[in-house]
Structures are given as structure tokens and as C-alpha cells.
Amino acid sequence: MPESPSVPEFPQPPVDMVMPQHAQVIATIGLWVPAMVMFVAAAVYWRRSGSPVYLLGMVGGLIAALNEPIADVLVMCYHAEIGQWTVFSAFGRDIPVWAIGCYPVYFGGLSLLVYTLLRRGVTRRTYWLGVGVVVLGNVAFEWPVLAAHMYLYYGDQPYRILGFPVLLGALNALGAVLGATVMAHLADWLTGPRRLLILVIPAWTMLASYAVVLPHILTLNSGASAPVKYLGTTAGIALGIAALDGIGRFAARRFPAAGPAPAEPLTSTRAG
């Protein structure tokens, strides 16, 4: 009887991981309170200005949470399932309440911050400052939750800082900034019923960003050696930064910052 071909060892998530209950309470409150504040602020803005763009963007960020199980599988992220307050399950992954709260804050609020910067006009410098705020916002909520052992990035993850893969900083920023740029670029067209497309832009651009870092995803989800995985992740980071730079160059041309007002001409007075 012929032997079955050997299957290379593949990293598996730690399914015996237990959700720490106190940390789950703190993270859920810590993410959903600012999310609700942002929703209320967006609703107030709609009432005062007549524009629902910010509220639609916040709801769109929340809808993008449906991508979480796909993202978890691709980048080998695992949320502790024992004792978890689960919202939904897909692709063999349970998604907790606190993680859903990340989406309206990040792909809603922070993405809309970049959208506002673009609509007001940016230089390359102000664009990258906006990207920096988005990246800092990402690590600000990921590091504490990682430290609390509520979830982790498993497998041979290259370039981790305090458990957070550096590539994720570029990847998540790319998804949020790309969504903001698409919204800003199409702002004059997204009127009337077409505004409802804003509801799906964050989810679409988030998934599109994963295609950019495909070398990382392919090598991470393989039996490749550590050097090959580092090479794939390095390429993914480089491609992510290059994509962000390309968006910045486009944004500086499409949404130029207003130049300084011309100086008043000097007039001399002569005594008569």
C-alpha cells in the first residue's frame, strides 16, 4: 500500500488559551466607550451640518469587523476562546466583543481623521504625520491587550515588538488610509443614494491592503524556513510602505494644501 505524502508541520493556534476575564471587561469598556463617543459625535455632526458622511464612515468601520476572522487566519492571529464573549464565528475563529470595538475606532474614527486632513489639503509632511497617528493608534490598543494575553500572533512571526508584528503596523495603516483616500477622492460623487457605498469602503480597502503584503502572508502560512519568512515579511513591509508613499504622492497632488496668502504690496507715502 503506497504511503501518503508527508504533510509539512503547520503552526496551529493555542486552542487551550483562556480569556482573562478582568482584562476582557477593561478592554471591552476601553474600546466601546470611545467608539460610542465617536458615533454620537458623528450623529451630532450630521444633525448640524446635514452631512451623514462621518456617521456612514463610522458604521462602515463597524461593518469592516466582518473581515476579522479572515484577517486572523491570514496573519495567524488567535483570540482566546475559552471564556470569551463571542459576537460571531467564521473560518473556525470566534470573534470577541472587544475586538469588534476596535473597528469603528480604527477603520472608522482614525480613517475619518485622515479623510478630514485630505479634504482640507495636505502636503507630503502632513500626510505622513496623519499616517503616524494611525499607526500609533493601532499599537496603543494592541500592545496592552497583547500584554494581557487576550490574544496573540502565533507561529514564526518575524519582526515582533512586544508581541506585535511590525508588518501589521504598515498593513493596518494602509487599509485605513486607503479607505480615507477613496472616500476623499470620490467625495463629490458620493452624493444622494451613492453615499451608502461609504458603508462598504472600509471593508473593501482593508481586504485590498492584504493583497499588497502577499509575500508575507504566503511565507508565513507555509512550512518555509525562518530566513524565507523573514525575506517574505521584509518584502511585505517594503511593499506596504511603498503603497503608503504612493498614496501620499497622489494625495499631495489631488488635495494640495493651500499656499500662504500673497504678501500685501508695500506702498510708500510721501509727505506733500
C-alpha positions as a Python dict, from the first residue, in 0.01 Angstrom:
ca = {
    (1, 'M'): (0, 0, 0),
    (2, 'P'): (161, 331, -104),
    (3, 'E'): (246, 573, 174),
    (4, 'S'): (66, 904, 192),
    (5, 'P'): (285, 1202, 114),
    (6, 'S'): (414, 1374, 426),
    (7, 'V'): (246, 1699, 520),
    (8, 'P'): (478, 1974, 648),
    (9, 'E'): (420, 2086, 1004),
    (10, 'F'): (199, 2392, 1017),
    (11, 'P'): (165, 2622, 1319),
    (12, 'Q'): (-166, 2578, 1498),
    (13, 'P'): (-336, 2830, 1727),
    (14, 'P'): (-319, 2762, 2103),
    (15, 'V'): (-680, 2650, 2144),
    (16, 'D'): (-631, 2593, 2519),
    (17, 'M'): (-572, 2966, 2572),
    (18, 'V'): (-809, 3115, 2832),
    (19, 'M'): (-954, 3466, 2811),
    (20, 'P'): (-865, 3666, 3125),
    (21, 'Q'): (-1199, 3798, 3250),
    (22, 'H'): (-1087, 4122, 3416),
    (23, 'A'): (-885, 4218, 3110),
    (24, 'Q'): (-1181, 4134, 2886),
    (25, 'V'): (-1404, 4372, 3083),
    (26, 'I'): (-1146, 4653, 3073),
    (27, 'A'): (-1071, 4611, 2702),
    (28, 'T'): (-1439, 4596, 2610),
    (29, 'I'): (-1517, 4915, 2802),
    (30, 'G'): (-1194, 5083, 2692),
    (31, 'L'): (-1272, 5034, 2323),
    (32, 'W'): (-1651, 5062, 2312),
    (33, 'V'): (-1672, 5385, 2515),
    (34, 'P'): (-1459, 5586, 2268),
    (35, 'A'): (-1637, 5411, 1982),
    (36, 'M'): (-1976, 5523, 2113),
    (37, 'V'): (-1845, 5877, 2168),
    (38, 'M'): (-1736, 5884, 1804),
    (39, 'F'): (-2076, 5756, 1689),
    (40, 'V'): (-2254, 6027, 1890),
    (41, 'A'): (-2018, 6297, 1759),
    (42, 'A'): (-2080, 6179, 1401),
    (43, 'A'): (-2458, 6186, 1457),
    (44, 'V'): (-2438, 6539, 1603),
    (45, 'Y'): (-2231, 6650, 1304),
    (46, 'W'): (-2497, 6509, 1069),
    (47, 'R'): (-2771, 6697, 1251),
    (48, 'R'): (-2581, 7025, 1248),
    (49, 'S'): (-2427, 7009, 901),
    (50, 'G'): (-2676, 6792, 713),
    (51, 'S'): (-2396, 6558, 601),
    (52, 'P'): (-2412, 6192, 711),
    (53, 'V'): (-2062, 6114, 578),
    (54, 'Y'): (-1897, 6076, 919),
    (55, 'L'): (-2176, 5859, 1060),
    (56, 'L'): (-2170, 5640, 749),
    (57, 'G'): (-1793, 5614, 784),
    (58, 'M'): (-1826, 5504, 1145),
    (59, 'V'): (-2086, 5240, 1055),
    (60, 'G'): (-1864, 5132, 767),
    (61, 'G'): (-1576, 5085, 1010),
    (62, 'L'): (-1801, 4866, 1224),
    (63, 'I'): (-1908, 4660, 920),
    (64, 'A'): (-1541, 4601, 839),
    (65, 'A'): (-1526, 4389, 1156),
    (66, 'L'): (-1677, 4110, 943),
    (67, 'N'): (-1325, 4079, 796),
    (68, 'E'): (-1172, 3994, 1133),
    (69, 'P'): (-1183, 3611, 1104),
    (70, 'I'): (-1036, 3630, 753),
    (71, 'A'): (-759, 3858, 877),
    (72, 'D'): (-693, 3632, 1177),
    (73, 'V'): (-640, 3329, 956),
    (74, 'L'): (-414, 3515, 710),
    (75, 'V'): (-183, 3675, 969),
    (76, 'M'): (-206, 3394, 1227),
    (77, 'C'): (-385, 3587, 1499),
    (78, 'Y'): (-582, 3400, 1765),
    (79, 'H'): (-830, 3533, 2021),
    (80, 'A'): (-859, 3324, 2337),
    (81, 'E'): (-1190, 3140, 2302),
    (82, 'I'): (-1231, 2983, 2646),
    (83, 'G'): (-1432, 3235, 2849),
    (84, 'Q'): (-1466, 3469, 2551),
    (85, 'W'): (-1770, 3695, 2498),
    (86, 'T'): (-1827, 3591, 2138),
    (87, 'V'): (-2011, 3803, 1881),
    (88, 'F'): (-1982, 3570, 1581),
    (89, 'S'): (-1772, 3285, 1445),
    (90, 'A'): (-1637, 3217, 1096),
    (91, 'F'): (-1346, 3030, 939),
    (92, 'G'): (-1310, 2838, 1264),
    (93, 'R'): (-1247, 3154, 1467),
    (94, 'D'): (-1456, 3310, 1743),
    (95, 'I'): (-1453, 3690, 1744),
    (96, 'P'): (-1492, 3869, 2080),
    (97, 'V'): (-1688, 4182, 2168),
    (98, 'W'): (-1377, 4385, 2249),
    (99, 'A'): (-1219, 4314, 1908),
    (100, 'I'): (-1532, 4435, 1728),
    (101, 'G'): (-1492, 4764, 1915),
    (102, 'C'): (-1152, 4820, 1754),
    (103, 'Y'): (-1306, 4858, 1410),
    (104, 'P'): (-1524, 5170, 1445),
    (105, 'V'): (-1236, 5335, 1634),
    (106, 'Y'): (-964, 5240, 1385),
    (107, 'F'): (-1125, 5189, 1044),
    (108, 'G'): (-1393, 5442, 1135),
    (109, 'G'): (-1258, 5722, 1354),
    (110, 'L'): (-888, 5722, 1263),
    (111, 'S'): (-964, 5669, 895),
    (112, 'L'): (-1207, 5963, 907),
    (113, 'L'): (-934, 6173, 1068),
    (114, 'V'): (-719, 6113, 760),
    (115, 'Y'): (-1022, 6182, 538),
    (116, 'T'): (-1064, 6520, 708),
    (117, 'L'): (-695, 6602, 662),
    (118, 'L'): (-718, 6518, 293),
    (119, 'R'): (-1030, 6725, 236),
    (120, 'R'): (-861, 7024, 399),
    (121, 'G'): (-548, 6981, 190),
    (122, 'V'): (-219, 6809, 271),
    (123, 'T'): (149, 6824, 199),
    (124, 'R'): (366, 6512, 198),
    (125, 'R'): (470, 6603, 552),
    (126, 'T'): (118, 6643, 693),
    (127, 'Y'): (12, 6325, 516),
    (128, 'W'): (286, 6123, 686),
    (129, 'L'): (202, 6284, 1019),
    (130, 'G'): (-153, 6156, 970),
    (131, 'V'): (-22, 5808, 888),
    (132, 'G'): (191, 5822, 1202),
    (133, 'V'): (-115, 5899, 1415),
    (134, 'V'): (-295, 5600, 1261),
    (135, 'V'): (0, 5367, 1337),
    (136, 'L'): (30, 5495, 1694),
    (137, 'G'): (-343, 5448, 1740),
    (138, 'N'): (-302, 5086, 1629),
    (139, 'V'): (-23, 4996, 1871),
    (140, 'A'): (-189, 5196, 2152),
    (141, 'F'): (-468, 4941, 2184),
    (142, 'E'): (-283, 4631, 2059),
    (143, 'W'): (11, 4637, 2299),
    (144, 'P'): (-195, 4644, 2623),
    (145, 'V'): (-430, 4370, 2502),
    (146, 'L'): (-139, 4154, 2387),
    (147, 'A'): (26, 4205, 2725),
    (148, 'A'): (-297, 4090, 2894),
    (149, 'H'): (-280, 3761, 2695),
    (150, 'M'): (-625, 3808, 2546),
    (151, 'Y'): (-496, 3719, 2200),
    (152, 'L'): (-165, 3663, 2027),
    (153, 'Y'): (10, 3632, 1694),
    (154, 'Y'): (129, 3272, 1680),
    (155, 'G'): (374, 3086, 1460),
    (156, 'D'): (709, 3212, 1336),
    (157, 'Q'): (620, 3582, 1315),
    (158, 'P'): (918, 3792, 1202),
    (159, 'Y'): (996, 4135, 1349),
    (160, 'R'): (778, 4131, 1660),
    (161, 'I'): (796, 4414, 1915),
    (162, 'L'): (628, 4327, 2246),
    (163, 'G'): (435, 4058, 2059),
    (164, 'F'): (314, 4292, 1784),
    (165, 'P'): (440, 4217, 1430),
    (166, 'V'): (588, 4530, 1272),
    (167, 'L'): (425, 4441, 941),
    (168, 'L'): (81, 4481, 1098),
    (169, 'G'): (154, 4849, 1160),
    (170, 'A'): (203, 4910, 789),
    (171, 'L'): (-77, 4673, 685),
    (172, 'N'): (-346, 4818, 910),
    (173, 'A'): (-242, 5177, 835),
    (174, 'L'): (-260, 5102, 463),
    (175, 'G'): (-617, 4973, 492),
    (176, 'A'): (-734, 5275, 695),
    (177, 'V'): (-552, 5536, 484),
    (178, 'L'): (-660, 5378, 155),
    (179, 'G'): (-1022, 5389, 270),
    (180, 'A'): (-988, 5755, 366),
    (181, 'T'): (-831, 5838, 31),
    (182, 'V'): (-1101, 5660, -168),
    (183, 'M'): (-1370, 5844, 28),
    (184, 'A'): (-1200, 6181, -18),
    (185, 'H'): (-1132, 6123, -389),
    (186, 'L'): (-1495, 6025, -455),
    (187, 'A'): (-1648, 6278, -215),
    (188, 'D'): (-1808, 6491, -488),
    (189, 'W'): (-1956, 6179, -648),
    (190, 'L'): (-2073, 6014, -325),
    (191, 'T'): (-2395, 6209, -302),
    (192, 'G'): (-2755, 6102, -258),
    (193, 'P'): (-2807, 5725, -251),
    (194, 'R'): (-2444, 5673, -365),
    (195, 'R'): (-2334, 5779, -17),
    (196, 'L'): (-2438, 5435, 102),
    (197, 'L'): (-2125, 5300, -70),
    (198, 'I'): (-1931, 5453, 220),
    (199, 'L'): (-2066, 5167, 429),
    (200, 'V'): (-1853, 4913, 241),
    (201, 'I'): (-1543, 5118, 153),
    (202, 'P'): (-1359, 5041, 483),
    (203, 'A'): (-1416, 4665, 446),
    (204, 'W'): (-1309, 4667, 80),
    (205, 'T'): (-994, 4871, 131),
    (206, 'M'): (-896, 4667, 436),
    (207, 'L'): (-906, 4346, 231),
    (208, 'A'): (-727, 4515, -60),
    (209, 'S'): (-436, 4601, 169),
    (210, 'Y'): (-378, 4231, 235),
    (211, 'A'): (-302, 4177, -134),
    (212, 'V'): (-17, 4427, -106),
    (213, 'V'): (162, 4225, 164),
    (214, 'L'): (106, 3891, -9),
    (215, 'P'): (476, 3783, 21),
    (216, 'H'): (438, 3796, 399),
    (217, 'I'): (110, 3605, 401),
    (218, 'L'): (237, 3333, 167),
    (219, 'T'): (562, 3271, 353),
    (220, 'L'): (405, 3297, 700),
    (221, 'N'): (138, 3041, 608),
    (222, 'S'): (388, 2787, 482),
    (223, 'G'): (646, 2541, 605),
    (224, 'A'): (925, 2769, 480),
    (225, 'S'): (1240, 2821, 682),
    (226, 'A'): (1284, 3122, 910),
    (227, 'P'): (1512, 3308, 662),
    (228, 'V'): (1249, 3271, 388),
    (229, 'K'): (979, 3400, 621),
    (230, 'Y'): (1192, 3699, 716),
    (231, 'L'): (1250, 3765, 347),
    (232, 'G'): (876, 3748, 274),
    (233, 'T'): (791, 3975, 566),
    (234, 'T'): (1063, 4223, 470),
    (235, 'A'): (917, 4235, 119),
    (236, 'G'): (567, 4280, 265),
    (237, 'I'): (679, 4572, 483),
    (238, 'A'): (859, 4734, 188),
    (239, 'L'): (552, 4695, -34),
    (240, 'G'): (323, 4832, 237),
    (241, 'I'): (541, 5141, 290),
    (242, 'A'): (573, 5187, -87),
    (243, 'A'): (194, 5174, -121),
    (244, 'L'): (152, 5429, 159),
    (245, 'D'): (410, 5652, -9),
    (246, 'G'): (229, 5621, -341),
    (247, 'I'): (-97, 5723, -176),
    (248, 'G'): (83, 6017, -17),
    (249, 'R'): (217, 6136, -350),
    (250, 'F'): (-128, 6108, -503),
    (251, 'A'): (-288, 6285, -206),
    (252, 'A'): (-45, 6577, -220),
    (253, 'R'): (-140, 6634, -586),
    (254, 'R'): (-512, 6560, -551),
    (255, 'F'): (-562, 6752, -225),
    (256, 'P'): (-293, 7022, -222),
    (257, 'A'): (-262, 7233, 89),
    (258, 'A'): (-346, 7599, 43),
    (259, 'G'): (-33, 7805, -7),
    (260, 'P'): (48, 8111, 202),
    (261, 'A'): (-150, 8422, 121),
    (262, 'P'): (39, 8663, -105),
    (263, 'A'): (209, 8947, 80),
    (264, 'E'): (50, 9287, 69),
    (265, 'P'): (237, 9518, -165),
    (266, 'L'): (438, 9782, 17),
    (267, 'T'): (326, 10136, -57),
    (268, 'S'): (533, 10431, 29),
    (269, 'T'): (385, 10754, 142),
    (270, 'R'): (545, 11082, 66),
    (271, 'A'): (487, 11395, 257),
    (272, 'G'): (326, 11653, 43),
}
